[in-house]
């Protein structure tokens, strides 16, 4: 049986939001991160939206280890994008 045909349960999930206090900054970060797709989409799903100046992120995974690895990688690039906005962007107050 092919792994893609197995009936996985998306048992592990994580939701979080980052408040950029600016729709423009949240959209910039969203656009920067949206190009990086999950490396194992059959094991981890990520959904992002922007609402009221906040980046909202939802992860689902079939195992905790996949969720942890994906979340950790995502946080690395999210931190980099956020620090870049703080350093060079308009509208972010330190």
Residue frames as a rotation matrix with the C-alpha (Angstrom) as fourth column:
UNK 1
0.579 0.815 0.000 0.00
0.815 -0.579 0.000 0.00
0.000 0.000 -1.000 0.00
UNK 2
-0.167 -0.589 0.791 1.28
0.560 -0.717 -0.415 3.46
0.811 0.374 0.449 -0.93
UNK 3
-0.695 -0.168 -0.699 1.92
0.706 -0.342 -0.620 5.87
-0.135 -0.924 0.357 1.99
UNK 4
-0.947 0.321 -0.023 -0.24
-0.318 -0.923 0.215 8.50
0.048 0.211 0.976 0.31
UNK 5
-0.262 0.902 -0.343 -3.26
-0.286 0.267 0.921 6.18
0.922 0.339 0.188 0.38
UNK 6
-0.584 0.019 -0.812 -3.03
0.696 0.527 -0.488 5.38
0.419 -0.850 -0.321 4.08
UNK 7
0.391 0.837 0.383 -5.82
0.419 -0.533 0.735 6.98
0.819 -0.127 -0.559 6.14
UNK 8
-0.671 -0.718 -0.185 -3.72
0.533 -0.294 -0.794 9.31
0.515 -0.631 0.580 8.33
UNK 9
0.601 0.733 -0.317 -5.30
0.763 -0.410 0.500 11.04
0.237 -0.543 -0.806 11.26
UNK 10
-0.148 -0.596 0.789 -4.10
0.193 -0.800 -0.568 14.59
0.970 0.069 0.233 11.80
UNK 11
0.462 0.408 -0.787 -3.97
0.739 0.313 0.596 14.10
0.490 -0.857 -0.157 15.56
UNK 12
-0.098 -0.608 -0.788 -1.44
0.884 -0.417 0.212 16.78
-0.458 -0.675 0.578 16.47
UNK 13
0.350 0.270 0.897 -2.04
0.720 -0.690 -0.073 20.46
0.599 0.671 -0.436 15.97
UNK 14
-0.350 -0.478 -0.805 -0.81
0.818 -0.575 -0.014 23.87
-0.456 -0.664 0.593 16.99
UNK 15
0.478 0.491 0.729 -2.31
0.729 -0.685 -0.016 27.32
0.491 0.539 -0.685 16.56
UNK 16
-0.120 -0.452 -0.884 -0.61
0.804 -0.566 0.180 30.62
-0.582 -0.689 0.431 17.24
UNK 17
0.731 0.346 0.588 -0.72
0.624 -0.688 -0.371 34.24
0.276 0.638 -0.719 16.21
UNK 18
-0.430 -0.836 -0.340 1.78
0.871 -0.483 0.087 37.05
-0.237 -0.259 0.936 15.95
UNK 19
0.685 0.706 -0.182 0.43
0.663 -0.707 -0.247 40.58
-0.303 0.049 -0.952 16.34
UNK 20
-0.359 -0.823 0.441 2.30
0.930 -0.354 0.097 42.97
0.076 0.445 0.892 14.05
UNK 21
-0.042 0.475 -0.879 -0.13
0.525 -0.738 -0.423 45.79
-0.850 -0.479 -0.218 14.85
UNK 22
-0.243 -0.053 -0.969 -0.10
-0.697 -0.685 0.212 46.54
-0.675 0.726 0.130 11.12
UNK 23
0.725 0.563 0.397 -1.91
-0.088 0.648 -0.757 44.80
-0.683 0.514 0.520 8.29
UNK 24
0.765 -0.484 -0.424 0.91
-0.577 -0.223 -0.786 45.78
0.286 0.846 -0.450 5.95
UNK 25
-0.245 -0.920 0.306 3.66
-0.968 0.212 -0.136 44.23
0.060 -0.329 -0.942 8.11
UNK 26
-0.031 0.316 0.948 1.64
-0.397 0.866 -0.302 41.08
-0.917 -0.386 0.099 8.73
UNK 27
0.910 0.414 0.001 1.07
-0.137 0.303 -0.943 40.76
-0.390 0.858 0.333 4.98
UNK 28
0.381 -0.861 -0.336 4.78
-0.857 -0.193 -0.477 41.25
0.346 0.470 -0.812 4.25
UNK 29
-0.467 -0.545 0.696 5.71
-0.789 0.612 -0.050 38.44
-0.399 -0.572 -0.716 6.65
UNK 30
0.365 0.691 0.624 2.93
-0.206 0.713 -0.670 36.24
-0.908 0.116 0.402 5.27
UNK 31
0.913 0.004 -0.407 4.17
-0.407 -0.027 -0.913 36.78
-0.015 1.000 -0.023 1.71
UNK 32
-0.008 -0.999 -0.052 7.76
-0.968 0.021 -0.250 36.01
0.251 0.049 -0.967 2.70
UNK 33
-0.553 -0.216 0.804 6.79
-0.614 0.758 -0.219 32.77
-0.563 -0.615 -0.552 4.46
UNK 34
0.458 0.874 0.163 4.09
-0.501 0.406 -0.765 31.54
-0.734 0.268 0.623 2.08
UNK 35
0.432 -0.345 -0.833 6.63
-0.850 0.154 -0.504 30.59
0.303 0.926 -0.226 -0.60
UNK 36
-0.720 -0.692 0.059 8.15
-0.659 0.654 -0.372 27.93
0.219 -0.307 -0.926 1.68
UNK 37
0.375 0.859 -0.349 5.89
-0.698 0.510 0.503 24.90
0.610 0.055 0.791 1.37
UNK 38
0.482 -0.147 0.864 6.01
-0.683 0.554 0.476 21.99
-0.549 -0.819 0.167 3.78
UNK 39
-0.444 -0.774 -0.452 8.64
-0.895 0.363 0.258 19.44
-0.035 0.519 -0.854 2.77
UNK 40
-0.976 0.187 -0.110 6.38
0.185 0.982 0.027 16.53
0.113 0.006 -0.994 3.74
UNK 41
-0.615 0.777 0.132 2.82
-0.760 -0.629 0.161 17.67
0.208 -0.001 0.978 2.97
UNK 42
0.053 0.619 -0.783 1.55
-0.173 0.778 0.604 14.13
0.984 0.103 0.148 3.50
UNK 43
-0.176 -0.202 -0.963 2.70
0.827 0.500 -0.256 14.39
0.533 -0.842 0.080 7.14
UNK 44
-0.501 -0.032 -0.865 2.38
0.628 -0.702 -0.338 18.09
-0.596 -0.712 0.371 8.03
UNK 45
0.133 0.570 0.811 -0.11
0.864 -0.468 0.187 20.76
0.486 0.675 -0.555 6.97
UNK 46
-0.615 -0.282 -0.736 0.35
0.617 -0.753 -0.227 24.48
-0.491 -0.594 0.638 7.54
UNK 47
0.196 0.701 0.685 -2.26
0.876 -0.440 0.199 27.17
0.441 0.561 -0.701 6.98
UNK 48
-0.691 -0.420 -0.588 -1.60
0.627 -0.752 -0.201 30.88
-0.358 -0.508 0.783 7.35
UNK 49
0.290 0.732 0.616 -3.91
0.839 -0.504 0.205 33.87
0.461 0.458 -0.760 7.23
UNK 50
-0.890 -0.456 0.016 -3.66
0.405 -0.807 -0.430 37.56
0.209 -0.376 0.903 8.00
UNK 51
0.187 0.977 0.106 -6.39
0.693 -0.207 0.690 39.30
0.696 -0.056 -0.716 9.96
UNK 52
0.940 0.303 0.158 -6.43
0.135 -0.754 0.643 42.66
0.314 -0.583 -0.749 11.74
UNK 53
0.453 -0.845 0.284 -2.66
-0.771 -0.532 -0.350 43.05
0.447 -0.060 -0.893 11.66
UNK 54
0.149 -0.361 0.920 -2.05
-0.718 0.601 0.352 39.53
-0.680 -0.713 -0.170 12.95
UNK 55
-0.331 -0.287 -0.899 -0.45
-0.775 0.626 0.086 36.54
0.538 0.725 -0.430 11.28
UNK 56
0.339 0.527 0.779 -2.49
-0.823 0.568 -0.026 33.46
-0.456 -0.632 0.626 12.22
UNK 57
-0.395 -0.577 -0.715 -0.85
-0.807 0.590 -0.031 30.06
0.440 0.565 -0.698 11.76
UNK 58
0.535 0.573 0.622 -2.31
-0.749 0.662 0.034 26.57
-0.392 -0.484 0.783 12.08
UNK 59
-0.535 -0.714 -0.452 -0.27
-0.810 0.586 0.032 23.36
0.242 0.383 -0.891 11.92
UNK 60
0.682 0.589 0.434 -1.53
-0.669 0.742 0.043 19.77
-0.297 -0.320 0.900 11.78
UNK 61
-0.333 -0.830 -0.448 0.63
-0.898 0.424 -0.117 16.65
0.287 0.363 -0.886 11.75
UNK 62
0.497 0.503 -0.707 0.29
-0.355 0.861 0.364 12.90
0.792 0.070 0.606 11.89
UNK 63
0.374 -0.434 -0.820 2.97
0.821 0.567 0.074 12.58
0.432 -0.701 0.568 14.59
UNK 64
0.903 -0.029 -0.429 4.27
0.274 -0.731 0.625 14.90
-0.332 -0.682 -0.652 17.28
UNK 65
-0.016 -0.999 -0.036 7.83
0.530 -0.039 0.847 14.71
-0.848 -0.005 0.531 15.94
UNK 66
-0.321 -0.034 0.947 6.73
0.926 -0.222 0.305 16.03
0.200 0.974 0.103 12.53
UNK 67
0.737 0.637 0.226 4.82
0.542 -0.756 0.366 18.86
0.404 -0.147 -0.903 14.19
UNK 68
0.676 -0.545 -0.495 7.82
0.316 -0.392 0.864 19.78
-0.665 -0.741 -0.093 16.33
UNK 69
-0.322 -0.873 0.366 10.26
0.732 0.016 0.681 19.77
-0.601 0.487 0.634 13.43
UNK 70
-0.118 0.360 0.926 8.00
0.873 -0.407 0.269 21.79
0.473 0.840 -0.266 11.16
UNK 71
0.873 0.479 -0.089 7.08
0.449 -0.718 0.532 24.28
0.191 -0.505 -0.842 13.88
UNK 72
0.409 -0.804 -0.432 10.72
0.454 -0.231 0.861 24.75
-0.792 -0.548 0.270 14.87
UNK 73
-0.500 -0.577 0.645 11.83
0.835 -0.126 0.535 25.42
-0.228 0.807 0.545 11.28
UNK 74
0.212 0.687 0.695 8.94
0.764 -0.560 0.320 27.78
0.609 0.463 -0.644 10.74
UNK 75
0.875 0.116 -0.471 9.76
0.437 -0.610 0.661 29.73
-0.210 -0.784 -0.584 13.91
UNK 76
-0.121 -0.987 -0.105 13.34
0.692 -0.159 0.704 30.22
-0.712 0.013 0.702 12.69
UNK 77
-0.634 -0.115 0.764 12.23
0.729 -0.420 0.541 31.91
0.259 0.900 0.350 9.46
UNK 78
0.504 0.848 0.165 9.38
0.672 -0.505 0.541 33.74
0.542 -0.162 -0.824 11.20
UNK 79
0.571 -0.385 -0.725 11.87
0.582 -0.432 0.689 35.20
-0.578 -0.815 -0.023 13.69
UNK 80
-0.546 -0.812 0.206 14.17
0.697 -0.304 0.650 36.28
-0.465 0.499 0.732 10.87
UNK 81
-0.297 0.517 0.803 11.30
0.729 -0.420 0.540 37.93
0.616 0.746 -0.252 8.96
UNK 82
0.736 0.618 -0.277 10.05
0.632 -0.480 0.608 39.68
0.242 -0.623 -0.744 12.10
UNK 83
0.227 -0.744 -0.629 13.51
0.604 -0.399 0.690 40.99
-0.764 -0.536 0.358 13.03
UNK 84
-0.655 -0.432 0.620 13.96
0.754 -0.326 0.570 42.26
-0.044 0.841 0.539 9.47
UNK 85
0.198 0.815 0.545 10.66
0.656 -0.523 0.543 44.17
0.728 0.250 -0.639 9.67
UNK 86
0.781 0.091 -0.618 11.62
0.592 -0.425 0.685 45.58
-0.200 -0.901 -0.386 13.07
UNK 87
-0.124 -0.949 -0.288 15.02
0.643 -0.298 0.705 46.70
-0.756 -0.097 0.648 11.79
UNK 88
-0.908 -0.396 0.136 14.12
0.321 -0.451 0.833 48.04
-0.268 0.800 0.536 8.36
UNK 89
-0.344 0.865 0.364 10.31
0.853 0.126 0.507 48.29
0.393 0.485 -0.781 8.13
UNK 90
-0.753 0.265 0.602 8.08
-0.314 -0.949 0.026 51.29
0.578 -0.169 0.798 8.58
UNK 91
0.113 0.972 0.208 5.40
-0.613 -0.096 0.784 51.29
0.782 -0.216 0.585 11.26
UNK 92
0.437 -0.009 -0.899 6.91
0.540 0.802 0.254 48.79
0.719 -0.597 0.356 13.71
UNK 93
0.521 -0.224 0.824 7.48
-0.641 -0.740 0.204 50.37
0.563 -0.635 -0.529 17.09
UNK 94
-0.255 -0.691 -0.676 10.28
0.085 0.681 -0.728 48.89
0.963 -0.243 -0.115 19.20
